[in-house]
């Protein structure tokens, strides 16, 4: 099969696997092992990407759905429910560092028989990060590797199946939501916590300020960047504030430059996002599941007021969050409002380069095509990377 051929092309690389890997250790993990976030070397990434592709093919039905999928399902579920239901929200402590290798590999072997591939996976997760020795660990999957997400999904397969058979259950990585009758909520919390312990995972206890809690449906919960309650899905307050700070950051830069076209371009990209490398990018794409249009209107008023106070009215008008929302939801295939950088013509590329670099369009038009393409790609990649930075972490 194609899967086996992929393995055969790459299995020889495991002999070259390095014994160390660059990593960042945060202070949020258990004191005896930290929370490694690995940054793989170039050679590592080639091997890991090959492993990831094969695992996704083997476990296609176990892949983690996108956040908006869960928000949509939860919203549909709770809309018609009465107030005698509650959210059971559970946050798993130190999720990736707590994954038990023996259990993980047992799950992997249920569909993977190729010894070379199994050896590659074991080597990837057992090589201690941040060391130069051949120390091996028996627990934990480092975050930041291309295989981390699919391995964690494989690890949780049986747990997820059990929970879905009992409850209206949703899990995105380490964030779990169950919707049930309020009278059954405490029992559900205890049962889930007990089952997590059986696979080496602990949930945060229900203390004040904890992410683990039981709340009535009409109180609502923060989940995956959203605030969710019956009949309304909003952008979470911290995510909303983050976008305001992003807008102010762009306008603050206007005080230190005379290139006002660049400021308007950058602000518009923050508002609309873009499509680049055939992927939807940006804040409004992520939060397109919101139903709180009033919240978006307030953002538009904030932008207009800040733009005016910065003395920028004479240089054009910023785009709108509300307009972007409707374009994403109802006109994405035909929209001209949201930039599709993959489809830009030479004239559009030249215009963007001229605005962003403070050059004359006529001058840029005389550049060789490869220079135009390189400059365009560099500018767009920088803006796209900053769009990703604008996203507030879920947890």
C-alpha positions as CSV (number, residue, x, y, z in Angstrom):
1,X,0.0,0.0,0.0
2,X,1.0,3.7,-0.3
3,X,1.2,3.8,3.5
4,X,3.8,0.9,3.6
5,X,5.8,2.5,0.8
6,X,6.0,5.7,2.8
7,X,7.3,3.8,5.8
8,X,9.8,2.0,3.7
9,X,11.1,5.3,2.2
10,X,11.8,6.7,5.7
11,X,12.5,3.8,8.1
12,X,16.2,3.9,7.4
13,X,16.3,7.4,9.0
14,X,15.7,6.0,12.5
15,X,19.3,4.9,12.7
16,X,20.4,8.6,12.4
17,X,17.9,9.8,15.0
18,X,19.6,12.3,17.2
19,X,19.7,11.7,21.0
20,X,18.9,15.3,21.8
21,X,16.5,17.9,20.6
22,X,16.3,21.6,21.1
23,X,13.5,22.4,23.6
24,X,11.8,25.1,25.7
25,X,10.9,24.1,29.2
26,X,8.1,26.0,30.9
27,X,7.3,26.2,34.6
28,X,3.8,24.9,34.2
29,X,4.6,21.2,34.3
30,X,5.3,18.9,37.2
31,X,8.5,19.8,39.0
32,X,10.2,16.4,38.2
33,X,9.7,16.7,34.4
34,X,8.5,20.1,33.4
35,X,6.5,20.7,30.2
36,X,8.9,20.2,27.3
37,X,8.0,22.1,24.1
38,X,10.3,20.7,21.5
39,X,11.8,22.5,18.5
40,X,12.9,19.8,16.1
41,X,15.9,20.1,13.9
42,X,15.5,20.1,10.1
43,X,16.4,16.4,9.8
44,X,14.0,15.6,12.7
45,X,11.2,17.4,11.0
46,X,11.5,15.4,7.8
47,X,11.3,12.1,9.8
48,X,8.5,13.3,12.1
49,X,6.4,14.6,9.2
50,X,6.7,11.2,7.5
51,X,5.6,9.5,10.7
52,X,2.7,12.0,11.1
53,X,1.4,11.4,7.6
54,X,1.4,7.6,8.1
55,X,-0.3,7.9,11.5
56,X,-3.0,10.2,10.1
57,X,-3.6,7.6,7.3
58,X,-3.8,4.8,9.8
59,X,-6.0,6.7,12.3
60,X,-7.9,9.0,10.0
61,X,-11.1,8.6,12.1
62,X,-9.3,9.6,15.3
63,X,-8.0,13.0,14.2
64,X,-8.9,16.0,16.4
65,X,-11.6,18.1,14.8
66,X,-11.2,21.9,14.5
67,X,-12.3,24.0,17.5
68,X,-15.3,25.5,15.5
69,X,-16.7,22.0,15.0
70,X,-17.1,21.6,18.8
71,X,-18.5,25.1,19.3
72,X,-21.1,24.4,16.6
73,X,-22.1,21.1,18.1
74,X,-22.3,22.5,21.7
75,X,-24.4,25.4,20.6
76,X,-26.8,23.2,18.7
77,X,-27.1,20.9,21.7
78,X,-27.8,23.4,24.4
79,X,-30.1,25.7,22.4
80,X,-33.3,23.8,23.2
81,X,-32.3,22.6,26.7
82,X,-34.0,23.7,29.9
83,X,-32.3,25.3,32.9
84,X,-32.1,22.0,34.7
85,X,-28.9,21.2,32.7
86,X,-25.4,22.1,33.5
87,X,-21.9,22.3,32.0
88,X,-19.3,20.0,33.5
89,X,-16.0,21.5,32.5
90,X,-12.8,19.5,33.2
91,X,-9.3,20.7,32.6
92,X,-6.6,18.0,32.5
93,X,-3.4,18.8,34.3
94,X,-0.1,18.5,32.4
95,X,-1.8,16.6,29.6
96,X,1.1,15.9,27.2
97,X,3.8,15.3,29.9
98,X,1.5,12.7,31.6
99,X,0.9,10.4,28.6
100,X,2.1,6.9,29.5
101,X,4.2,5.5,26.7
102,X,3.3,1.9,27.3
103,X,-0.5,2.6,26.9
104,X,0.2,4.9,24.0
105,X,2.2,2.3,22.1
106,X,-0.5,-0.3,22.8
107,X,-3.0,1.9,21.1
108,X,-0.7,2.6,18.2
109,X,0.0,-1.1,17.7
110,X,-3.7,-1.8,17.2
111,X,-3.4,-0.4,13.7
112,X,0.4,-0.2,13.0
113,X,2.3,-3.4,12.5
114,X,5.5,-2.2,10.8
115,X,8.4,-2.6,13.2
116,X,10.4,0.2,11.7
117,X,7.6,2.7,12.1
118,X,6.9,1.6,15.7
119,X,10.7,2.0,16.4
120,X,10.6,5.5,15.0
121,X,7.6,6.5,17.1
122,X,9.2,5.0,20.3
123,X,12.5,6.8,19.6
124,X,10.7,10.1,19.0
125,X,8.8,10.0,22.3
126,X,11.4,8.4,24.5
127,X,14.5,10.5,23.6
128,X,14.7,12.9,26.5
129,X,14.4,16.5,25.4
130,X,17.1,19.0,26.3
131,X,19.8,16.3,27.0
132,X,22.9,15.2,25.2
133,X,22.8,11.7,26.6
134,X,20.8,8.6,25.7
135,X,18.4,9.0,28.6
136,X,15.0,7.6,28.0
137,X,11.7,8.7,29.5
138,X,8.7,6.5,30.0
139,X,6.1,9.2,30.1
140,X,5.2,12.3,28.1
141,X,4.9,13.5,24.5
142,X,6.7,16.7,23.9
143,X,4.6,19.5,22.6
144,X,5.6,21.2,19.4
145,X,6.3,18.0,17.4
146,X,4.3,17.4,14.2
147,X,3.2,14.0,15.7
148,X,2.1,15.3,19.1
149,X,-1.5,16.0,18.2
150,X,-2.2,12.7,16.4
151,X,-0.5,10.7,19.2
152,X,-2.5,12.4,21.9
153,X,-5.7,11.7,19.9
154,X,-4.7,8.0,19.6
155,X,-4.0,7.9,23.3
156,X,-7.5,9.2,24.2
157,X,-9.4,7.0,21.8
158,X,-10.9,4.5,24.2
159,X,-11.5,7.1,26.8
160,X,-13.4,9.3,24.3
161,X,-15.5,6.4,23.1
162,X,-16.5,5.5,26.7
163,X,-17.5,9.1,27.5
164,X,-19.4,9.6,24.2
165,X,-21.4,6.4,25.0
166,X,-22.5,7.9,28.4
167,X,-22.7,11.7,28.0
168,X,-23.0,14.6,25.6
169,X,-19.2,14.8,25.6
170,X,-16.7,17.1,23.9
171,X,-12.9,17.2,24.2
172,X,-10.3,19.4,22.6
173,X,-6.9,18.3,23.7
174,X,-7.0,18.8,27.5
175,X,-10.3,20.7,27.7
176,X,-13.4,18.6,28.3
177,X,-17.0,19.7,28.3
178,X,-20.0,17.5,29.3
179,X,-23.6,18.7,29.2
180,X,-26.0,16.8,31.5
181,X,-28.8,17.1,34.0
182,X,-27.7,19.3,36.9
183,X,-28.6,16.5,39.4
184,X,-26.2,14.2,37.6
185,X,-23.3,16.7,37.2
186,X,-21.3,15.9,40.3
187,X,-21.5,12.2,39.7
188,X,-20.4,12.7,36.1
189,X,-17.4,14.8,37.2
190,X,-16.3,12.2,39.7
191,X,-16.6,9.4,37.1
192,X,-14.7,11.2,34.5
193,X,-11.9,12.1,36.9
194,X,-11.7,8.5,38.0
195,X,-11.4,7.2,34.4
196,X,-8.7,9.8,33.6
197,X,-6.7,8.5,36.5
198,X,-6.8,5.0,35.0
199,X,-4.8,6.3,32.0
200,X,-2.4,8.4,34.1
201,X,-4.1,11.7,33.8
202,X,-5.3,14.1,36.6
203,X,-7.9,16.8,36.3
204,X,-7.7,20.1,38.1
205,X,-9.9,20.0,41.3
206,X,-13.0,22.1,41.6
207,X,-11.5,25.0,43.6
208,X,-12.2,28.7,43.3
209,X,-10.7,30.0,40.1
210,X,-10.2,26.5,38.7
211,X,-10.9,25.7,35.1
212,X,-12.6,22.6,36.3
213,X,-16.1,23.4,37.4
214,X,-19.8,22.7,37.2
215,X,-22.0,25.6,36.1
216,X,-25.7,26.0,35.0
217,X,-26.2,26.3,31.3
218,X,-27.5,29.9,31.6
219,X,-24.3,30.9,33.3
220,X,-22.3,29.9,30.3
221,X,-18.6,28.7,29.9
222,X,-15.5,29.9,28.2
223,X,-14.4,27.2,25.8
224,X,-11.8,27.3,23.0
225,X,-11.7,31.1,22.9
226,X,-15.5,31.5,22.9
227,X,-18.1,32.2,25.6
228,X,-20.9,29.7,25.1
229,X,-24.4,29.7,26.6
230,X,-27.9,28.9,25.2
231,X,-28.9,31.0,22.3
232,X,-25.6,33.0,22.2
233,X,-22.0,32.3,21.2
234,X,-19.6,35.2,21.9
235,X,-15.9,35.9,21.6
236,X,-14.4,35.3,25.0
237,X,-13.7,38.5,26.9
238,X,-9.9,37.9,26.9
239,X,-9.9,37.1,23.2
240,X,-11.9,40.3,22.5
241,X,-9.5,42.4,24.6
242,X,-6.6,40.9,22.8
243,X,-7.9,42.1,19.4
244,X,-8.4,45.6,20.8
245,X,-4.8,45.6,21.9
246,X,-3.7,44.4,18.5
247,X,-5.6,47.3,16.8
248,X,-4.0,49.8,19.2
249,X,-0.6,48.3,18.5
250,X,-1.1,49.0,14.7
251,X,-2.3,52.5,15.3
252,X,0.5,53.3,17.8
253,X,3.0,52.4,15.1
254,X,1.3,55.1,12.9
255,X,2.9,57.7,15.2
256,X,6.4,56.6,14.2
257,X,6.0,56.3,10.4
258,X,4.9,58.5,7.5
259,X,3.9,55.4,5.5
260,X,0.2,55.6,6.2
261,X,-0.7,53.2,3.4
262,X,1.2,50.5,5.2
263,X,-0.7,51.2,8.4
264,X,-4.1,50.9,6.6
265,X,-3.0,47.7,4.9
266,X,-1.8,46.1,8.1
267,X,-5.0,47.1,10.0
268,X,-7.2,45.7,7.3
269,X,-5.4,42.4,7.3
270,X,-5.9,42.2,11.1
271,X,-9.6,42.8,10.6
272,X,-10.3,40.6,7.6
273,X,-7.6,38.0,7.9
274,X,-6.7,36.4,4.6
275,X,-6.4,33.2,2.6
276,X,-2.8,32.1,2.0
277,X,-1.2,28.8,1.2
278,X,-4.8,27.7,0.7
279,X,-5.5,28.2,4.4
280,X,-7.9,30.6,6.1
281,X,-5.9,32.8,8.4
282,X,-6.8,35.3,11.1
283,X,-8.9,36.3,14.1
284,X,-12.3,36.6,12.3
285,X,-11.9,33.3,10.6
286,X,-11.3,31.6,13.9
287,X,-14.2,33.4,15.6
288,X,-16.7,33.0,12.7
289,X,-18.9,30.8,14.9
290,X,-19.9,33.8,17.0
291,X,-23.5,34.8,16.9
292,X,-22.9,38.0,18.9
293,X,-23.1,40.6,16.1
294,X,-23.4,43.4,18.7
295,X,-19.9,42.5,19.9
296,X,-18.5,42.8,16.4
297,X,-20.3,46.2,15.9
298,X,-18.6,47.5,19.1
299,X,-15.3,46.4,17.7
300,X,-16.0,48.3,14.5
301,X,-16.9,51.4,16.5
302,X,-13.7,51.1,18.5
303,X,-11.6,50.8,15.3
304,X,-13.4,53.9,13.7
305,X,-12.9,56.0,16.8
306,X,-9.2,55.0,17.3
307,X,-8.5,55.6,13.6
308,X,-10.1,59.1,13.9
309,X,-8.2,59.9,17.1
310,X,-4.9,58.9,15.4
311,X,-5.7,61.5,12.7
312,X,-5.8,58.9,10.0
313,X,-9.2,59.6,8.4
314,X,-7.6,61.4,5.4
315,X,-5.8,58.2,4.4
316,X,-8.9,56.0,3.9
317,X,-11.3,54.0,6.0
318,X,-10.5,50.7,7.7
319,X,-12.5,47.6,6.8
320,X,-15.3,46.2,9.1
321,X,-15.5,43.1,11.3
322,X,-19.2,42.8,10.7
323,X,-18.8,42.9,6.9
324,X,-16.0,40.4,7.2
325,X,-18.2,38.1,9.3
326,X,-20.9,38.0,6.8
327,X,-18.5,37.5,3.9
328,X,-17.0,34.5,5.7
329,X,-20.3,33.0,6.6
330,X,-22.3,33.6,3.4
331,X,-20.0,34.7,0.5
332,X,-16.6,33.2,1.0
333,X,-16.3,31.6,-2.4
334,X,-16.9,34.9,-4.2
335,X,-15.7,37.5,-1.8
336,X,-13.3,40.2,-2.9
337,X,-13.4,41.8,0.6
338,X,-11.0,39.3,2.1
339,X,-7.6,39.1,0.4
340,X,-6.8,35.8,-1.4
341,X,-3.0,36.2,-1.6
342,X,-2.6,32.9,-3.5
343,X,-4.5,34.4,-6.4
344,X,-2.9,37.9,-6.5
345,X,-2.1,39.2,-10.0
346,X,1.2,40.9,-10.7
347,X,-0.5,44.3,-10.5
348,X,-2.0,43.4,-7.0
349,X,1.4,42.2,-5.8
350,X,3.1,45.3,-7.0
351,X,0.5,47.5,-5.3
352,X,0.9,45.6,-2.0
353,X,4.7,45.8,-2.2
354,X,4.6,49.5,-3.0
355,X,2.3,50.3,0.0
356,X,4.1,48.1,2.5
357,X,7.7,49.2,1.5
358,X,6.9,52.8,0.8
359,X,7.9,52.6,-2.8
360,X,6.4,53.9,-6.0
361,X,4.3,51.3,-7.9
362,X,5.9,52.3,-11.2
363,X,9.3,51.5,-9.8
364,X,8.2,48.1,-8.4
365,X,6.6,47.2,-11.7
366,X,10.1,47.4,-13.3
367,X,11.4,44.7,-11.0
368,X,12.0,41.2,-12.5
369,X,9.1,38.8,-11.8
370,X,11.1,36.6,-9.4
371,X,12.0,39.7,-7.3
372,X,8.4,40.8,-7.1
373,X,7.4,37.2,-6.1
374,X,10.1,37.0,-3.4
375,X,9.2,40.5,-1.9
376,X,5.5,39.7,-2.0
377,X,6.0,36.3,-0.3
378,X,8.2,37.8,2.4
379,X,5.7,40.6,3.2
380,X,2.7,38.3,3.3
381,X,4.4,35.6,5.4
382,X,5.4,38.2,8.0
383,X,1.8,39.5,8.2
384,X,0.4,36.0,8.4
385,X,2.8,35.0,11.2
386,X,1.6,38.0,13.1
387,X,-2.0,37.0,12.5
388,X,-1.3,33.7,14.3
389,X,0.4,35.6,17.2
390,X,-2.8,37.7,17.6
391,X,-4.7,34.5,18.6
392,X,-5.3,34.1,22.3
393,X,-4.4,30.7,23.6
394,X,-7.4,28.6,24.5
395,X,-6.5,27.7,28.0
